[in-house]
Amino acid sequence: MSSTPDRDRAAIILAAGRGERMRSPTPKVLHSIAGRAMLDHAIDAARNAGCGRIVVVVGDHSPAVRAHVVQRLGEASVALQDPPLGTGHAVLAAKNALEGFVGDVLVTYADGPLLTAQGVAPLFGLRAAGADIAVLGFTAHDPGGYGRLIVDGAGGLSAIVEAKDADPEQRAITACNSGVLLADAGLLFELLAKVGNANAKGEYYLTDVIGLAVNAGRSVKVAFADEDEVAGVNSQAELAAAERAFQTRRRGALMEAGVTMSAPDTVHLAWDTTIAGGARVEPFVVFGPGVTVETGAVIRAFSHLEGAHVGEGALIGPYARLRPGADIGAAAHIGNFVEVKKVKIGAGAKANHLSYLGDGTVGAGANIGAGTIFCNYDGFDKFQTHIGDHAFIGSNSALVAPVSVGAGAYTGSGSVITRDVASDALAVARGPQVEKPGWAAAFRARKLAAKGRP
């Protein structure tokens, strides 16, 4: 039953495990790697591998996982395994959701967030070359409790032996089963219908289809992936290990593309962080989801960015915070302890010190003085502040939105601006300075006398 490259592809993602070792109220597969749920990483991999139909098998113990799948893929992509009776039973639970599907089915796991479309591509290659079933294996540093792959010299798989059933010679094998496989949909469900549960746990194991296929004269082949790529997550420690592996992989890819990182191990990336070659990232920078950095930009130490765009040659930080909707123009400067949220900063504009800019625009070449605040919220609604090109906002200005400052205008330091300022005007809104000669000396004398001190 050979395959061709143009066969339709579907995926079954197993997500019904209870994940009790996580010791968390959050379902295991909804824990995040690089700011994205593990389940979403698995869905992304399936989609990127060309799977037009995706079914996620969930358990009745986790309505949050079901809701997550429905929101992302729709109700038709949910299959319920109830009760949980093993991996073979879980895959079989997806049969009705794939009714009428003709093509290849990829079986993966929602707790394997590091597996990519590139990682499973060899399986499709094996199917195209004539294998009836293609299994993804890996060479384990410590085989431990993994199932061992009994492989012949031609890459054919004759059996998968569970660790508890392996003899000493088989336990020495380091070729292990990841659990990921690819097969024709009709063949897969045909074999699953024959799987029994005569084992210690009384469960139906997906691995049993391999023996059934071999006994039926079917061709079963193995492709190998890196151990890190197929690692499953079952505890908080394993989640942290997967995070480290993801970060190492992504940092390496960015540096290969020309991004400079002087201390890469201190830089935390999100799943979708995009940084152009020629940009520079200093130590201890955190990227949340949705950040794009253009070439020539510098992200200085201890900055935090999320949902933001940084233009070519811009300078961010140190200790800057860019929140969702921050759009920093080319060669603009956002300095230390400046927070920007939902503001478009024009090319060459500068906000170098201790400011909050929320909701609005800052024109090209404008200068925002230290301590400036966009007062954008009245407790109920948000309002916008607009600063014109080349305007100069004096230090410690409070701009009470909705308000606009025209191009080339100035505001005096310490002003509270509540009305629009015309272009090229100076706006000063502060109380007049009052001076009382000798007041301080008299005050001190009175206080010291009251305390009986000279």
N, C-alpha and C positions, 0 to 999 in steps of 0.2 A: 504494500500500500504506500507507494511513493508519494512525495509531495513536490510541488512546484512553487517557485517564488511568488506567484500571483494568487495562491490559495488565501481565502479569507482567514483572519486570525481573531481569536477570542482569548480572554484571560479569565481564570477563576482565581480570585485572591482569598485566601483563608484568613478570616479575622474573628473566629468564634471562640478563641481561647479566653480563659478567665484572667490570665495574667496575675495570679495571686501573689507571685513573688515580687511584684512591683511595690506592694504595700502602699497603694495609692488609691484614692477615690476616683482618679482619672483612669478610664479604661486604658489598658496597656497600649493598644495600637493608636490611641489619640495622643500619647506622649510625643513630644516634638524632637526632631533632629534639625538643627539649623533653622529653627523657627517655623517648621512645617511638620504636621502630624506624620508619624511613620506610615499610616495608611495612605496618606496622600502621596508620599514618596513611591509607594508600591503602585498606586494608580498611574502616576506619571510615567513610571518605567514601562508599564503595560501599554499605555497610549503611545509612548515614543517608540515602542517596538512594533507598532502598526496594528495593535489589537482594536478592532472597531467595536467589539462588544466586550464589556467587562462586567463580571458578576462577582460581588463580594459576599462571601458566606459569613453570616453573623450568628451570634447566639441570642437566646431570648433574655439572657441576664444583663444585656447591655443595650438598652434603648438609645443611649447616646451615640453608639457606633452606628446603629441603624439610621438614626437621624442624620448623621454626618454623611453617610453614603447617599441617602435620598437627596440631600441638599446638593451634593456634587454631581451625582450621576442619574438620579431619578429612581422612583420606586421599582421599576422593572429590573434594576441592577442589584436588587437585594435578594438573597436566598437565605432561608432560616434553617439552621441545624439545631434540631431539638428532638431528643436530647443529644448531647455531644457523645459520639461513639467512635471517635478516631478520625484520622486524616482521610482515609478512603471514604468513609461515611460523609465527611464534610464535602468532598468533591462531588459525590453523588447527589448531595442536596442541591447542587447548582444545575442539575440536569433539566428541570422544568424551565428554568429561566433561559436556558439555551435551546429550547425546543425549536426545531426547524433549522438550526445552525448547521452548516456544512463547511468544514475546514479544520484548521489546527487549533488546539486548545493549549494554552500555556497555564500551568499551575504554579502560583507563587504564594508568598506569605506576607501578610500585612506587618509582621514584626521583623521583616528583613529590609530595612530602609536604605541599605547601601547598594542593593542590586539595581543595575541600570539596564537600559535597552541594549547597550553595547555588551553587557555581561551575558545576556541571553541570546544575542545574535547567533552565536555558534550553534545553538539548538536548531534554529531555523535552517541553518546551513546543512546540518545533519539530516533533517527531514527532506530537504530538497535533494540530497544525495541518495535518498532511498530508505533511510531508517524509519521504522514504524513508530518507535518511541525514542526520544532523545532525552537523556538525563544529564543534569548539571551536577558535576562533582567538584571536589576541591582536595588539595593535598593539605592535611591537617598537621600543624606543628605538634599538637597533642591530640591524637584521635579520640581518646577517652571513650565517651558513650555514643559516639557517632556510628551510624551504620556503615559497614565496610563495603566497598565496591569490588566485586570480583570481576576483573577486566582481563580479556585476552589480549594478545599482542596486536590485534588489528583494531583495538578500541571498542570491541564488542563487550557488552555487559551480560554476564551470564547469571548473576545473582546479586542481591543486596543482603548482607548478613548483619542482623542487629548485633550490637556489641555484646549483649548478654548471652547470645547464642553462638558467638564466635569461638573457635578453638584457638590455641596459642598462636598458630601460624597465621590465622586470619586476623587476630588482634594486632599482629605486627604490621598489618597493611595500613598505610597512611592515606590511601585514596578513599575518600569518604563521601557520603551522600548528603547533598544540600536539601533534598526534598523537592527541588524545582524540576519539573519535567515538561515535555512537549509531546503531544500525540494527536492523531486524528480524533476528532470528537466522537465519532461513532465507535471506533475501536476502544477508546478510553472508557466510555460508559458500558460497553459490552464486557470488558474485563472487570470493571468494578462490580458489576452484577454478580460475578462469580467469586468475589473475595469473601472469605469467611471470617469468623471471629473466634476461632478455636485457639486462643492464646491466653496468657495469664491475666490480661486486662479485659478480655472479652470485647475488644475493639476491632474495627475494620481498618486495616492499615493500607495506605496508598502504595507503600513499597511492595505489597503483595502482587500488584499488577505486573511487576517486572518478571517474577517467576512464572506467572501465568502466560505472559507474552512469549517468553523463551520456550516454554513447554509447547506452545502452539506453533513454534517455528517462526515467530516474528523476529525482525531485526531490531535489536536494542543497542544503541550506541551512547557513548559518554563524551561530553565536552567538559573541560575544566576551567574553573574561574579561580580568582584569588580568594584565599580564605576570608579576608576582611570583607570582601564584596558580598558573600553569602551568609555572613554572621547574623544570627538571630538575636533578638533582644528579649530577655526574660526577667531582668532585674534592673535596678537603678544603676548598679555598677556597669552592667553591659550596655545600658543606655549611654552612660558617660563614655564608654569605650567606643561606641558607634559614633558619638559626636566627635570624638578626637579623630577617628578615622576619616570622617567626612571633612572636617576642617583641614586635615593634612592634605587630603586629595585636592580640595578646592584651592588652597593656598598655592600648592605646587602648580596647578594649572594656570593660575593668574600670574605667577612669577615666570612661568614658561612663556606666557603671552606678553611679557615685558613690564609687568607691574613691579615696582620696587617696594620691598618690605624689609626693613632693617632688622626687625625682630618678628618674623612671621608667626611664631608660636603664640604670641600675645595678641594677635589680630583675630577677632571672631567674626565669621562671615555668615550670612543667611543663605538659604537654599538658592535664592535668585539674585544674589549680589552680582552686579555687572561693573567691572572696573576696566577701563581701557588701558592698553599698553602705553607706557610713558607717564602714568600717574604714580604718585608716591604715597605710601601709607606708613605713618610712623607707629611706634609701639602703643599697645593697649587701646586700640580703636575697636568699637563694636558696631557692626552693621546689622540692623534689623532688616526685615523683609522690605523689598521694593526700592532698593537704592541703585542708582546708576551714577557712575563717576566717569567723567570724560578725561581725555588725555591731557597731561600736563598739570592736572589738579594735584594739590597736596592736602592730605588729611592728616593733621598734626595730632600728637599724642592725646590720649584720654578723651577723644571725641566720640559721640554716639549719634548715629544716623539711622533713620527709619523712614521709608516712604518718600525719599528725597532724591532730587536730581542735582548734581554738582557739575557745573559747566567747565569747559576747557580752561585750564590755567587758574582756576579758582583756588583760594587758600581758605581752609577750614580749620579752626581751632588754634591752639590746643584748648581742650575742655569746652568744646562747642557742642551744642545739641541741635540737630536738625530733625524736626518731627514731620509727620506726613503732610505733604503738600508744599514743603519747602523746595523752591526751584531757584537755585543759585546760578546767576549768569556768569559768563566768561570773565575771568580775571577779577571777580568780586572777592571781597575779604569778609569772612565771618569769624570773629576772633574769640578770645577766651571768655567763657561764661556768657556767651550769647546764645539765646534760644530762638529758633525760627520755626513757625508753624503756619502752614498754608499761606505763605507769602512768596511772591515772585520778586527776586532781587535782580535788578538790572545789571548789565555788564559794567564792571569796574566800580560798582558801589561798594561802600565799606561800612561795616558795623563791627568795630574792633574790640569793644569792651562792654561787658556787663549790661546787656540789653535784652528785652523781650519784644519780639516782633511777631505778632499773631494776626492773621487775616488781613490781607491787603497786598499792596505793591510798593516797591521801592525803585525809583527810576535809575537809569544809567548814571553812573558817576556821582550819585548822592552820597553824602556822608552822614552817618548816624552817630551822634555823640554818646559817650559813656553814660549809662544809667537811663537811656531812653526806654520808654514803655509804650507799646500800643495797647491802650485800654479798650479791649475789644468785647468785653462781656459785661452785661448789666445784671447778671443773675438769672436771666431767662433766655436772652437771644445774643447772637454774635453779630458784630458790626465791623465794617472794614475801614482801614486807614490807607490813604494813597499819598505817597511822597513822589513829587515830580523829579524829572531829570536834574541832576546837579544841585538839588536842594541841600541845605546844611541845617541839620537838626542839632541844636545846642545840647550840651550835656545835661542830664537829669531832666529832660523834657517828658511830660506825660501828654500823649495825644489821645484825646477822648473820642473814640469812634461813635458815629460815622464822621470822618473829617478828612479833608484833603489839604495838602501843602503843595502849592504850585511850583513849577519848574524854577530853579534858581533862587527860591525863597530861603530865608533864614528864620529860625526860631531862637529866641534868647534862652540862654541856659537857665534851668529851673522853671521854665514856663509850663503852664497847664493849658494846652491848646484845645479849645472846645468849638471853635468856628473855623471855617475854611480860610486858608491864607492864600492871597493872590500871588501869582508868579512875580519873582524878583522883589517881594516885599519883606520887611522884617516884622515878625510878630513877637511881642513880649507880653506875657500874661503872668505877672507875679506881684505880690504886695510890695509897696515902696519900702526902701531901707530906712529905718529910723535909728538915730544915734543919740544916746543920752550921756553927755560927758560926765565922767567921774562916777557913774552908776556902779561899775564893777567893784571899785575900791570901797565904796560905801557899803555895798552888799557884803563883802568879805569881812569888813570890820564889824558889822552888826552880827553876823553869824559867829565870829570868833568870841565876841563879848558874851553872847548868849551861852556859849560853852565854857566860859570862864578862862579862856585862853588869850594870851597877848597877841 
